Amino acid sequence: MTAALYIPAMPDIEKDIRKASVLITGANGFVGSRLSRMFLAEGFHVIAGVREGCDSSLLDGLDLEFRFGDITMPETLGDMVAGVDYIIHNAGLVKAPRLDLFYEVNRKGTRNVIEAARHNKNLKKLIYISSLAAAGPSEPGRPLTEDDEPHPITNYGRSKLSGEEAVLAATDEVNSVIIRPPGIYGPGDKEMFAFFQIIDSRIWPYLGNLKRRLQLVHVDDLCIGVIRAVKSATRSGSIYFIAESRSYSFRELVYCLRKASGRIGLPLYVPGFVVKTIAWLSEMFMKAAGKTPMFTVEKACEILDHWEVSTEKAERELGFTAPTSFPDGALKTMEWYRLEGWL
């Protein structure tokens, strides 16, 4: 009897050389487009998960794949998430004309992404980009940690926290990590641009308590933190503050922006109650004009509070320390705004 010839199985070369794929929801926005560029630079196959017909100009020229879907329409998400190795759920609303839209997108949209992710047996990890607003402000002199009980003070923060709850409810089925960045700034940002613009207009706005402390993160540092979260061995449901390791008083932040501007200006001291009054008037005017107000009473309260966090957990578990200090980041961002004609 002739023994059967043993032929060793050949390695699946095509599978071995396949790039790990990462789906980024909201890839066409400020943060999403920077994430796309950074993951491409890291050698990933990047899939831009966007709504059909959206403005994707920030992704022009990038070697990525487009998949179309809407996180508020669960029937569109199955094909979007199919077969991907990683999901970065970045899509969300930071402002909305109606309260229910915050929850429609930030809570229900996240639930829909999680539900679709459950059916992807290839998925290794999902990263949810939440916000420090979900955790709430810090107490003076005591930075927040990820173990502190969340206490958001805005509808935006509450809607992002409800998105976190949707992620945490599925941690046994979907390996996940929650990232909570504070205020994000950098080239292309439109949210914090107003502060750069005011300073560059030779006005130094000193708002409320100048000793209150805040932390920020440069957009590229946030992207580095997200990539570290993808590559690190993390426990499902882990939460991380991704921010510059040091905080700044509001006075220091204005000083950094003044230096970045390089222009002499006029100090303008505005008490907290006046800031809230201006916000209320702005909110009423914008609503009357049928527009979505950006500067609301909630936003004013947020600006006037303390936002200080500990980054020790991200340093210990992800090996992440933000490389960009605000003085350096503010200078380069100011230069970008000028170069692009924003200022």
N, C-alpha and C positions, 0 to 999 in steps of 0.2 A: 504494500500500500504506500503510495507516494504521499509524502507529507505536503500539506498545503504551503505554498510559497507565501511568506510573510512580506507584505509590501507596506512600509511605514506610510502613514498618512502624510500627505504633503501639506505644509502650512498654507493657510489661506492668505496668500500674499496681498491680495486686493484689500482684504479686511485689515491686515496689519498696518498697511500704509495709509489707510483712510484717516483723514483728519477728524479729530473730535468735533462734533457739531454743537453749536450753541445758538439757541433761538433767543432773540432779544425783542420783547414786546415794546412798542413805542420807540422803535429804533430810529425813527425819523426826527426825534426831538433833540434838544440840547444835550441831555445826558445820554440818551440812547445812541446818538450818532458818535459820541466820543467813546462809548463802550464798544461800538462796532469797530472803530479804528483800532482800539487797544487789543481787542480779541483777535483781529486779523493779524496784528503785529506779533501776537503770541502763537500764531500758527493754527488757529481754529478755523473751521468752516463756519462762517457767520451767516445766520438766517435772520433777515429783518422781518419781524412780524408786525405788519402795519395794516391800517384800514385802506381799502381800495380807494384810489382817488385823492389820497392825502398828499401834502407837499413833502416830497422826499429829496429836496434839493441838497440837504446836508449830507446825503449819502451818495451824491453824484461822484462817479469815478471809482467807487469802491468795488472790489471783487467779492461780491456777496450774493446770496440768493434771497429773493423776495417771496414771502408767503403772505397772502392776504386774509384778514379776518378782523373781527370786531369783538373785543372782550365782553361787550354787553350782549352779544348774540352767540350763545353757546354752540349753536349748530355750525358756526363757522370755524370753530377752534380745533376740531378733531384732526383735520388735515394739516393745520398749522403746526401742531405739536408732534405730529407723527414721526417716530423714529429718532428724534433728536436726543443727544446725550445730556445736554444741559439746557435749562430754561432760566433766563434772567427776566423776571416779570417786572418791567420798569414802567409800563404804561399806567397812567393815572391822571387825575385832575388836581391842579393846585388852586384853581379858581373856578367858580361855577355861578351862573345866574340864578340857580335855584338849589336849595339845600338837598333835595332828593337826588340831584345829579351827582353830588359828591358820593353818595352811597350807592348809586346805580353803577358807577364806574369803579370806585375804590374798594367797595365791599363786594357787591355782586359780581363785578368783573373779575375780581381776584378769586372768588369762589368758582367761577366758570373756568378759569385757567387751571385751578387745582383739580377740578372734576375731569377736565380733558387730560391733564397730566397723569391721572390715575390709570388711564388706559394705555399709556406708553410704557411698555415693559422694558424698553431700552434706556429709560431715563435714569441718570445717575444722581442728579441733584437739581433742585430748583432754588433760585435765589430771589427773594422778594425784596424789592427796593421800597422800604417804608420811609419813615421820617422821624426825626427827633420830636416833631410836633405830636407824634403818637404817644411818646413818653411823657410829654408835658415839661414845663419849666423846672429849673433846679432851685434849691434853696440857697440863699446867699452863703458863700463859703463852703458849700457841700456839693461837689460834682455828682451828677446822677450816675448810677451804675445800671447795668442791664437787669439786675435783680430787683430794682425798685418798682413799686406798683405804679403802673401808668396812670396819669391824671391829665389828659389833654384838655386844653382850654379853648380850642377852636373847633368848628365843625370839620375843617380839613383834618385836623389831628385826630378827631374822633372817628372819621371815616377811614383814615389810614390804620388806626388801631383795630377797627373791625375787619380790615383786610388781613392784619396780622393774626387775628383770631381764626379766620378761615384757614390760614396756613397751618396754624398750630393744631387745629382740629384734625388735620390729616397727616400728622407727622409719622404715624405708623405705616402709612401707605406711600407717602411721597417724602423722600429724603430732602429736607429743606433747611434753609438758612434765611434769617431776617436781617437786613442791613438797615440801620437807622442813621442816615447822614443828617448833620445840622444844615445851616444855610450853605448852599452850594454856589460858588462863584467861579469865574474863569472866562476865557474868550468865547464869545457867542451867547453868554447868559443875558437874558432879558429881565429877570426878576430883580437882581441886585444892581442892575445897570443904573437905576434911578439914583442910587447913592453916589456912584462914580460921576454921573452927570451933574448932580448938584454941586459936588466938590469942584468939578472942573469948571463950573459956572461961577467960581470964586465965592461960594457960600459954604461955610463950615457949620453944618447942622448939629448942634448939641442938644439931643432930645432926652428929656426925662433925667433919671438918675445916671450920672456919667460914670459912676463906679460899678454899675452892674456889669457882669462878665458874660461874654459870649464866646462860642467856638464856631469855627467855620471849616469848610473843606474845599480845596481846589478840585475842580471836576476831574482832572486827571488822577489826582490822589484817590478820589472815590473809586475810579475805575480800577486802579491798582488794588484797592481793598477788595473789590468784587472779584477780581481774578484770583486773589489769594484765597478768598472764601470758596471758590470753585475748586482750586487745586489742593486745599488743605483737608485733612481728615477731621471732619466736624461732626458733632452729634446733631441728629435731626431735631429741628426746632430751636437751634441755637440763635441767639440774638447778639448783634455786635454794633457798637457805636463806631462808625468810621469817620474820623475827624482829625484835624491837627491836634497834636498832643497837648498844646497849651491854649489857654483861653486869653482873651484880651478884654480890658475894660472898654466901655463904649468910647471913652475919651481917647484911648490908644488906637482904636479902629479908625476914628476920624483923623488922628495924627498920621497913621500909615497912608490913608488915602490922600491927605494933604501932600505928603512927601512924594507920592506916586504922581500926583498932578503937577507938582513943581510950580504951582501958581500961588500968589498971595491972595488971600480971601478975607471975607468978613465973617467973624464968628456970630452965629445966630443961636441964642439959647432959648429953647422952647420947653416950658414945663410939660409934664406928662398929661395934665388935664387939657391943655391946649392941643396937644397932639391928637388926643381922642376926639376933641371937638372938630378939628380939621378933618379927621377921618370920617366922622359922622356926616359932615357937610358934603364931603366927596362922595360918600356912599349914596346919599340921597340924590345928589345931582346926577350921578351916573345911572342910577336906576330910573330916574325920571326921563333920562335921554335914551332909555332902552338898551343901555350898555352894561357889561359885566364890570362891577367895580373891583379894582385891584387893591386900593387902599381902603380897607374897611375898619370898623371899630375893633373887630376881632384881630385884624392884622396889627392895629396900633397897640393893642394889649400885648400881643406877641412880641412886638419890637421892644416894648418897654420892660419886658421881664428878663430874668436871668436864664441863660442857656449854656450851662457848663456841664461837661460829661467827663467820665473817666474812660480813657482808651486802653487801659491796662489789659482788659480781656482780649481785645483784638491784637495787641502786641504779643501777648502770651500764647494764644491759640492759633493765630494766623500769621504771626511774625510780621505784622503790619505796623509801620510807623510812617505817618504822612511826611513825605520829603519836602513839601512846599510850605514855607512860612508865609503868613499873611503879608508881611512887608514885601517879600519877593513876588508873591503871587499877585498882589494888588498892582505892583509896578508893571508887570508883564501884561496884565489884563487891561490896564489903562492904556498901555502902548498899543495893544491890539485894537481897542475901541477907536483910537485915533487913526491908526493905519487903515481901518475899514470904513472910516468916515462916520462912525457913530457919534463922535465928539468933534 
